[in-house]
Amino acid sequence: MRHFSYEEWLKYVNGEIPEATRALFEDHLFNCDDCLELYSEAISIQENSLPALSSSQFTDHVMSLIKKETGLNE
């Protein structure tokens, strides 16, 4: 079984690999605990680089999009 490196998992997490290759990575996660650990580390790194959003901001934003899409205006 070929394992993927941490750098490859980081590219996967950042969406920097072709769609066809993504399926190969995803299938591999089901069978490899070592790579699952590397993937989890890459997710943690990516999560720390995202801006913090308060839950109320997120909810308000989603609700405004729903209202816009459905034509519901209060």
C-alpha positions as CSV (number, residue, x, y, z in Angstrom):
1,M,0.0,0.0,0.0
2,R,1.4,3.4,-1.0
3,H,1.1,6.0,1.8
4,F,0.7,9.7,1.3
5,S,3.1,12.2,2.9
6,Y,2.0,15.0,5.2
7,E,2.7,17.5,2.5
8,E,0.3,15.6,0.1
9,W,-2.4,15.6,2.8
10,L,-1.9,19.3,3.3
11,K,-2.4,19.8,-0.5
12,Y,-5.5,17.6,-0.3
13,V,-6.9,19.7,2.6
14,N,-6.2,22.9,0.7
15,G,-7.9,21.7,-2.5
16,E,-4.7,21.7,-4.4
17,I,-4.9,18.3,-6.0
18,P,-7.0,17.2,-9.1
19,E,-10.5,15.9,-8.4
20,A,-9.7,12.4,-9.8
21,T,-6.9,12.1,-7.3
22,R,-9.1,13.3,-4.4
23,A,-11.1,10.0,-4.6
24,L,-7.9,8.0,-4.3
25,F,-7.0,9.9,-1.1
26,E,-10.4,9.5,0.3
27,D,-10.5,5.7,-0.4
28,H,-7.1,5.4,1.3
29,L,-8.3,7.0,4.5
30,F,-10.7,4.1,5.0
31,N,-7.8,1.7,5.2
32,C,-4.9,3.5,6.7
33,D,-4.7,4.7,10.3
34,D,-1.3,6.3,9.7
35,C,-2.5,8.5,6.9
36,L,-5.7,9.3,8.8
37,E,-3.5,10.7,11.5
38,L,-1.5,12.8,9.0
39,Y,-4.8,14.0,7.5
40,S,-6.1,15.0,10.9
41,E,-2.9,17.0,11.5
42,A,-3.3,18.8,8.2
43,I,-6.9,19.6,9.0
44,S,-5.8,21.1,12.4
45,I,-3.2,23.3,10.7
46,Q,-5.7,24.5,8.1
47,E,-8.3,25.1,10.8
48,N,-5.9,27.4,12.7
49,S,-5.3,29.5,9.6
50,L,-9.0,30.3,9.1
51,P,-10.5,33.5,10.5
52,A,-12.6,33.1,13.6
53,L,-16.3,33.5,13.1
54,S,-18.8,33.9,15.9
55,S,-21.7,31.6,15.6
56,S,-24.2,34.5,15.5
57,Q,-22.4,36.0,12.5
58,F,-22.5,32.7,10.7
59,T,-26.2,32.2,11.5
60,D,-27.2,35.7,10.5
61,H,-25.3,35.3,7.2
62,V,-26.9,32.0,6.4
63,M,-30.3,33.2,7.2
64,S,-29.9,36.3,5.0
65,L,-28.9,34.1,2.1
66,I,-31.9,31.8,2.7
67,K,-34.2,34.8,2.7
68,K,-32.6,36.2,-0.4
69,E,-32.9,32.8,-2.3
70,T,-36.5,32.1,-1.2
71,G,-37.7,35.7,-1.6
72,L,-38.6,36.0,2.1
73,N,-38.0,39.4,3.4
74,E,-38.9,40.5,6.8
